[in-house]
Amino acid sequence: MKTVTIEGQLRTGTGKKATRQIRSQGLVPGVIYGGEKEVNFQAPALAFKPLVYTSEFQLAEISVDGQTYRCILKDVQLDKVSDRLNHADFLQLVDNKKVIANIPLKYTGSSAGVKAGGKLVTKMKALKVKTLPQYLVENIEVDLTDLEVNGNVRVEDVKVDNFEILNSPRIPIASVVMTRQLRQEESATAGSASPAAQKAPAAAAAKK
């Protein structure tokens, strides 16, 4: 799994004034929790970029005053106007202590319904799971090969080892819907195959 390294320093100042001063220096305040103690630190804004501005799930190794913490990003505060990172929260990974994380979904396979002319609609980008740190992965693969037109893949259909999936099991995560063209083709096929359509040519021939 990809790991982003962040070099930081312990943060001693608190309050709005100290925070503004940190940001004016191109630094971002952060906190690490979940371990033996809470660690308040600061690091260059650029160091957070690979973690914050991506949809990928990655680990973070944060070094603060000679000690390294293995973490996952849990929450961020972004400026509403500039989208600039203002604060980052990290959860320290501790062996034999389960964590909750949002793992991205990776859809694989060519759906049978899409091959038949349907349109694939993905409704979820990630699943919330509970697991031990050693089982964390970059993504959860979902095979769509057998997904037919008007069919759904639901949370309960996703089978992964060592994960407790916390989302409601009946929620659809992907489906194949019928397109207008496919609907018209099926209507035309049904119309030509109807008894009335079959009798029409025979009736016309009889009149001749």
Residue pairs with C-beta under 8 A, 6 or more apart in sequence:
1 57
1 58
1 59
1 136
1 137
1 138
2 56
2 58
2 59
2 138
3 58
3 59
3 60
3 61
4 47
4 50
4 51
4 58
4 59
4 60
4 61
5 47
5 60
5 61
5 62
5 63
6 43
6 47
6 48
6 60
6 61
6 62
6 63
7 43
7 44
7 47
7 63
8 30
8 41
8 42
8 43
8 47
8 62
8 63
8 64
9 41
9 42
9 43
9 64
9 65
10 39
10 40
10 41
10 64
10 65
11 18
11 22
11 29
11 40
11 41
11 42
13 19
13 21
13 22
14 40
19 29
22 28
22 29
22 42
23 29
23 86
26 44
26 45
26 46
27 42
27 43
27 44
27 45
28 42
28 43
28 44
28 45
28 48
28 85
28 86
28 87
28 88
29 40
29 41
29 42
29 87
29 88
30 40
30 41
30 42
30 43
30 48
30 62
30 87
30 88
30 89
30 90
31 38
31 39
31 40
31 41
31 87
31 88
31 89
31 90
32 38
32 39
32 41
32 62
32 64
32 69
32 71
32 90
32 91
32 92
33 39
33 89
33 90
33 91
33 92
34 91
34 92
34 93
34 94
34 97
34 99
35 69
35 92
35 94
39 64
39 69
41 62
41 64
43 62
45 84
45 85
48 85
48 88
49 85
50 58
51 58
51 60
51 73
51 88
52 73
52 76
52 85
52 88
55 104
55 125
56 104
56 138
57 72
57 101
57 102
57 103
57 104
57 126
57 136
57 137
57 138
57 139
58 73
58 138
59 70
59 71
59 72
59 93
59 136
60 70
60 71
60 72
60 73
60 90
61 68
61 69
61 70
61 71
62 68
62 69
62 71
62 90
63 69
69 90
69 92
70 92
70 93
70 133
71 90
71 91
71 92
71 93
72 90
72 91
72 93
72 99
72 101
72 136
73 88
73 89
73 90
74 89
74 90
74 91
75 88
75 89
76 85
76 86
76 87
76 88
76 89
77 85
77 86
77 87
77 88
78 84
78 85
78 86
79 85
79 86
91 99
93 99
93 133
93 136
94 133
95 132
95 133
95 134
96 132
97 132
97 133
98 130
98 131
98 132
99 130
99 131
99 132
99 133
99 136
100 128
100 129
100 130
100 166
101 128
101 129
101 131
101 136
102 126
102 127
102 128
102 129
103 126
103 127
103 129
103 136
103 137
103 138
103 139
103 140
103 163
104 125
104 126
104 138
104 139
104 140
105 122
105 124
105 125
105 126
105 127
105 139
105 140
105 142
105 173
106 139
106 140
106 141
106 142
107 120
107 122
107 141
107 142
107 144
107 174
108 141
108 142
108 143
108 144
109 143
109 144
109 145
110 144
110 145
111 118
111 120
111 144
111 145
111 147
111 148
111 176
112 145
112 146
112 147
112 148
113 120
113 147
113 148
113 149
113 150
113 151
113 176
114 120
114 147
114 176
116 148
116 149
116 182
117 149
117 179
117 181
117 182
117 185
118 148
118 149
118 150
118 176
118 177
118 178
118 179
118 182
119 176
119 177
119 178
119 179
120 144
120 147
120 174
120 175
120 176
121 174
121 175
121 176
121 177
122 173
122 174
123 171
123 172
123 173
123 174
123 175
124 155
124 167
124 171
124 173
124 174
127 140
127 155
127 158
127 165
127 166
127 167
127 173
128 165
128 166
128 167
129 140
129 160
129 163
129 164
129 165
129 166
130 163
130 164
130 166
131 162
131 163
131 164
132 162
135 161
135 162
135 163
140 158
140 160
140 163
142 153
142 158
142 173
142 174
144 153
144 174
147 153
147 174
147 175
147 176
148 176
149 176
149 177
149 178
149 182
150 175
150 176
150 177
150 178
151 175
151 176
152 172
152 174
152 175
153 172
153 173
153 174
153 175
154 169
154 170
154 171
154 172
154 173
155 165
155 167
155 168
155 169
155 170
155 171
155 173
156 169
156 170
158 165
158 173
178 186
191 197
